[in-house]
């Protein structure tokens, strides 16, 4: 008897190769995926504006990367002794206005340059709810400003389609070789309430599937469905019952690799992971002949990988496994 309805997503028509740079933009789940990609030596840029949840803010951020928008003092606001931007996460806020602008504009420039050479963009949409100021401007982050400053509303499917359709056209004009993956964050926005969280996810799912059916080189990876319909159990959530835990995130990651990576890349990733495990290995006796043999063996494996994949950075592994002078 089966007690779980597991499913395996169909592989993408075009698969990711390890030499291809990836830009990831969206919710906190984006950063989990970016960390894993970075650990496996992929060239990654994630959330140049910080964590973004709604599609309007995501589209505005990517438009800024394409146009190489540089922010000025007029784009900032001052609250609780901090300068901040309504387009950015609080990690860019600073007590010094110039320091805030410097962090924002350095990230804008890096994102613009990275997007020129990127082969993939991964969007993770978190919520269709937006928070608007009095001038109807949608903010990316409320920065702990009083709730009565904002109007909270649920975007219509047509509004999501308008924002994302426009940015897809602009991305493909800016960098014609781009492939785009959409996914819906499996993080449950319970502060919106159970019903409104589901309404929000439904709007995002409807809009994304319309776009994927409309454009070539657009793909959907079912992170949301893997957690909600495949795992489907509170034991796969953190204590807040909203965020997928370590087990769930790893499960989604394994499915992502199987669905989105080409064969040589999957083989390379296993080899890199083995070296990373050896790198964090704690020797029982660092001076023993056994440990010296362990280091020598992994030094040769690292050199072989460096030769096979010259574009990857193995400097940390080479330094660790090399004999002390």
C-alpha positions as CSV (number, residue, x, y, z in Angstrom):
1,X,0.0,0.0,0.0
2,X,1.3,3.5,-0.9
3,X,1.0,6.2,1.7
4,X,2.5,9.0,-0.4
5,X,1.9,10.3,-3.9
6,X,5.4,11.1,-5.2
7,X,6.1,12.5,-8.6
8,X,9.1,13.3,-10.7
9,X,9.1,16.5,-12.8
10,X,9.8,16.1,-16.5
11,X,13.3,17.2,-17.5
12,X,13.5,20.6,-19.2
13,X,13.9,20.7,-23.0
14,X,17.1,22.7,-22.5
15,X,19.3,21.8,-19.6
16,X,21.7,23.8,-17.4
17,X,25.5,23.3,-17.9
18,X,27.9,24.2,-15.2
19,X,29.7,26.8,-17.4
20,X,26.4,28.8,-17.7
21,X,26.0,31.8,-15.2
22,X,22.6,31.9,-13.4
23,X,20.8,35.0,-12.0
24,X,18.3,34.1,-9.3
25,X,15.7,36.6,-8.1
26,X,12.8,36.3,-5.7
27,X,11.8,35.0,-2.3
28,X,14.0,33.6,0.5
29,X,13.7,30.1,-1.2
30,X,15.7,31.7,-4.0
31,X,18.6,32.1,-1.6
32,X,18.5,28.5,-0.5
33,X,18.9,27.4,-4.1
34,X,21.6,29.9,-4.8
35,X,23.6,28.7,-1.8
36,X,23.5,25.1,-3.1
37,X,24.5,26.2,-6.6
38,X,27.4,28.2,-5.2
39,X,28.6,25.3,-3.1
40,X,28.7,23.3,-6.3
41,X,30.9,25.9,-8.0
42,X,28.3,27.5,-10.3
43,X,28.7,31.1,-11.1
44,X,25.6,32.7,-9.5
45,X,24.2,36.1,-8.7
46,X,21.2,36.0,-6.3
47,X,18.8,38.8,-5.3
48,X,20.8,41.9,-6.1
49,X,18.0,43.9,-4.4
50,X,17.7,41.5,-1.5
51,X,14.7,39.2,-1.0
52,X,11.7,40.1,-3.1
53,X,8.3,38.5,-2.9
54,X,5.8,40.0,-5.3
55,X,6.1,40.0,-9.1
56,X,5.7,43.8,-9.5
57,X,8.8,44.4,-7.3
58,X,10.7,41.6,-9.1
59,X,9.9,43.1,-12.5
60,X,10.9,46.6,-11.3
61,X,14.2,45.3,-10.0
62,X,15.1,43.4,-13.2
63,X,14.2,46.5,-15.2
64,X,16.7,48.4,-13.1
65,X,19.4,45.8,-13.9
66,X,18.7,46.0,-17.6
67,X,18.7,49.8,-17.6
68,X,21.6,50.0,-15.2
69,X,19.6,52.3,-13.0
70,X,21.7,54.2,-10.4
71,X,19.9,55.5,-7.4
72,X,20.2,59.0,-6.0
73,X,19.3,60.6,-2.7
74,X,15.8,61.4,-4.1
75,X,15.1,57.6,-4.3
76,X,15.7,57.0,-0.6
77,X,13.6,57.6,2.5
78,X,14.5,58.1,6.1
79,X,13.0,56.1,8.9
80,X,14.2,55.3,12.5
81,X,17.6,56.8,11.8
82,X,18.2,54.7,8.7
83,X,18.2,55.6,5.0
84,X,16.5,53.0,2.8
85,X,15.0,52.2,-0.6
86,X,11.5,51.0,-1.2
87,X,12.9,48.8,-4.0
88,X,15.4,47.1,-1.7
89,X,15.7,44.8,1.3
90,X,16.7,46.3,4.6
91,X,20.2,44.8,4.3
92,X,21.0,47.8,2.1
93,X,19.7,50.3,4.7
94,X,22.3,52.4,6.5
95,X,22.6,55.3,9.0
96,X,24.8,57.1,6.4
97,X,23.0,58.1,3.2
98,X,26.0,57.8,1.0
99,X,26.9,54.4,2.3
100,X,23.3,53.3,1.6
101,X,23.6,54.6,-2.0
102,X,27.0,53.0,-2.5
103,X,25.8,49.6,-1.5
104,X,22.7,49.9,-3.7
105,X,24.5,51.2,-6.8
106,X,27.4,48.7,-6.5
107,X,24.8,45.9,-6.5
108,X,23.0,47.5,-9.5
109,X,26.2,47.6,-11.5
110,X,27.2,44.0,-10.6
111,X,23.7,42.8,-11.6
112,X,23.7,44.7,-14.9
113,X,27.1,43.3,-15.8
114,X,26.2,39.8,-14.7
115,X,23.0,39.8,-16.7
116,X,24.8,40.6,-19.9
117,X,26.6,37.2,-19.7
118,X,24.0,35.1,-17.9
119,X,22.5,32.1,-19.6
120,X,19.7,31.5,-17.1
121,X,17.4,33.5,-14.9
122,X,15.4,31.8,-12.2
123,X,12.4,33.7,-10.7
124,X,10.9,32.5,-7.5
125,X,7.6,34.2,-6.8
126,X,6.5,34.3,-3.2
127,X,3.2,36.2,-3.0
128,X,0.7,38.0,-5.1
129,X,-0.1,40.4,-2.2
130,X,1.4,43.9,-2.5
131,X,1.8,46.8,-0.2
132,X,1.3,50.2,-1.7
133,X,2.1,53.7,-0.5
134,X,-0.3,56.6,-0.8
135,X,1.0,57.3,-4.3
136,X,0.1,53.7,-5.4
137,X,3.8,52.7,-5.5
138,X,4.3,49.1,-4.7
139,X,7.1,48.6,-2.2
140,X,9.5,45.6,-2.1
141,X,9.9,45.8,1.6
142,X,7.9,47.6,4.3
143,X,11.1,48.4,6.4
144,X,9.1,48.1,9.7
145,X,7.2,51.3,8.8
146,X,3.7,51.5,10.4
147,X,1.1,49.4,8.6
148,X,-1.3,52.3,8.2
149,X,1.1,53.8,5.7
150,X,0.3,51.0,3.2
151,X,-2.7,49.7,1.3
152,X,-2.5,45.9,1.2
153,X,-4.2,44.2,-1.8
154,X,-4.1,41.1,-3.9
155,X,-2.9,41.5,-7.5
156,X,-5.2,40.3,-10.2
157,X,-3.9,37.6,-12.6
158,X,-3.9,40.2,-15.4
159,X,-1.6,42.5,-13.3
160,X,0.9,39.7,-12.7
161,X,0.8,38.8,-16.4
162,X,1.4,42.4,-17.4
163,X,4.4,42.9,-15.1
164,X,6.0,39.6,-16.0
165,X,5.2,39.6,-19.8
166,X,6.9,43.0,-20.1
167,X,10.0,42.0,-18.3
168,X,10.4,38.7,-20.3
169,X,10.3,40.7,-23.5
170,X,12.9,43.1,-22.2
171,X,15.2,40.4,-20.9
172,X,15.2,38.5,-24.2
173,X,16.0,41.8,-26.0
174,X,18.8,42.6,-23.6
175,X,20.3,39.1,-23.7
176,X,18.8,37.0,-26.5
177,X,20.4,33.7,-25.3
178,X,18.6,33.7,-21.9
179,X,16.5,30.8,-20.7
180,X,14.1,31.5,-17.9
181,X,12.8,29.3,-15.1
182,X,9.8,30.2,-13.0
183,X,9.0,28.6,-9.7
184,X,6.5,29.3,-6.9
185,X,8.0,29.5,-3.5
186,X,6.8,26.7,-1.2
187,X,7.1,29.1,1.8
188,X,3.6,29.6,3.2
189,X,2.8,33.2,3.9
190,X,0.7,32.5,7.0
191,X,0.7,36.1,8.1
192,X,-1.7,36.6,5.2
193,X,-3.9,33.9,6.6
194,X,-4.5,30.4,5.4
195,X,-7.2,31.4,2.8
196,X,-5.4,34.4,1.5
197,X,-2.1,32.5,1.2
198,X,-3.8,30.0,-1.1
199,X,-5.5,32.7,-3.1
200,X,-2.1,34.4,-3.5
201,X,-0.4,31.2,-4.7
202,X,-3.3,30.5,-7.1
203,X,-2.9,33.9,-8.8
204,X,0.9,33.3,-9.2
205,X,0.4,29.7,-10.5
206,X,-2.2,30.8,-13.1
207,X,-0.1,33.7,-14.4
208,X,3.1,31.7,-14.6
209,X,1.6,28.8,-16.5
210,X,0.0,31.2,-19.0
211,X,3.5,32.7,-19.7
212,X,5.3,29.4,-19.9
213,X,2.7,28.3,-22.5
214,X,3.2,31.5,-24.4
215,X,7.0,31.8,-24.7
216,X,9.8,29.5,-25.9
217,X,12.7,29.0,-23.5
218,X,10.4,29.6,-20.5
219,X,10.1,26.7,-18.0
220,X,8.3,25.9,-14.8
221,X,10.0,24.0,-12.0
222,X,7.4,22.7,-9.4
223,X,9.1,23.5,-6.1
224,X,5.7,24.4,-4.6
225,X,4.0,21.2,-5.7
226,X,6.9,19.0,-4.5
227,X,6.6,20.4,-1.0
228,X,2.8,20.7,-0.8
229,X,1.7,17.7,-2.8
230,X,4.6,15.3,-2.8
231,X,6.0,15.7,0.7
232,X,2.8,17.0,2.1
233,X,3.6,16.7,5.8
234,X,4.4,19.1,8.6
235,X,7.5,17.1,9.5
236,X,9.1,18.7,6.4
237,X,8.5,22.3,7.8
238,X,10.5,24.3,10.2
239,X,9.2,25.2,13.7
240,X,7.2,28.2,12.2
241,X,5.2,25.7,10.1
242,X,5.8,28.1,7.1
243,X,9.3,27.5,5.8
244,X,10.4,24.1,4.4
245,X,13.1,22.6,6.6
246,X,16.5,21.1,5.7
247,X,15.1,17.8,4.6
248,X,12.5,19.4,2.3
249,X,14.9,21.9,0.8
250,X,17.4,19.0,0.0
251,X,14.6,17.0,-1.6
252,X,13.6,19.9,-3.8
253,X,17.3,20.5,-4.6
254,X,17.7,16.8,-5.7
255,X,14.7,17.1,-8.0
256,X,16.0,20.4,-9.4
257,X,19.3,18.8,-10.3
258,X,17.6,15.8,-11.9
259,X,15.2,18.0,-13.8
260,X,17.3,21.0,-14.8
261,X,21.0,19.8,-15.1
262,X,22.6,18.0,-18.0
263,X,24.5,14.7,-17.6
264,X,28.1,16.0,-17.4
265,X,27.1,18.7,-15.0
266,X,25.4,16.2,-12.6
267,X,28.6,14.1,-12.7
268,X,30.7,17.1,-12.0
269,X,28.5,18.2,-9.1
270,X,28.9,14.8,-7.4
271,X,32.7,15.1,-7.6
272,X,32.6,18.7,-6.3
273,X,30.4,17.6,-3.4
274,X,32.8,14.8,-2.5
275,X,35.7,17.3,-2.3
276,X,33.6,19.7,-0.2
277,X,32.8,16.9,2.2
278,X,36.6,16.1,2.4
279,X,37.3,19.8,3.0
280,X,35.2,19.9,6.2
281,X,36.5,16.6,7.4
282,X,37.8,16.7,10.9
283,X,40.9,14.5,11.3
284,X,41.3,12.4,14.4
285,X,45.1,12.7,14.2
286,X,46.2,15.5,11.8
287,X,49.9,14.4,12.0
288,X,49.3,10.8,11.1
289,X,50.4,9.1,7.9
290,X,46.8,8.2,7.3
291,X,45.7,11.8,7.2
292,X,48.7,12.7,5.0
293,X,47.6,10.1,2.5
294,X,44.0,11.4,2.8
295,X,45.2,14.9,1.9
296,X,47.4,13.7,-1.0
297,X,44.6,11.6,-2.5
298,X,42.2,14.6,-2.4
299,X,44.9,16.9,-3.7
300,X,45.2,14.8,-6.8
301,X,41.4,14.6,-7.2
302,X,41.3,18.4,-6.9
303,X,44.0,18.9,-9.5
304,X,42.3,16.5,-11.9
305,X,39.0,18.4,-11.5
306,X,40.8,21.8,-12.0
307,X,42.3,20.5,-15.2
308,X,39.0,19.1,-16.5
309,X,37.1,22.3,-15.5
310,X,39.5,25.2,-15.7
311,X,36.7,27.7,-15.3
312,X,36.0,26.6,-11.7
313,X,37.7,28.0,-8.6
314,X,39.3,25.3,-6.5
315,X,41.7,27.6,-4.7
316,X,40.3,26.7,-1.3
317,X,40.6,23.0,-1.9
318,X,44.1,23.2,-3.3
319,X,45.3,25.3,-0.3
320,X,43.7,22.9,2.2
321,X,44.9,19.6,0.6
322,X,48.4,20.9,-0.2
323,X,51.2,19.8,2.2
324,X,52.3,22.5,4.7
325,X,55.7,24.2,3.8
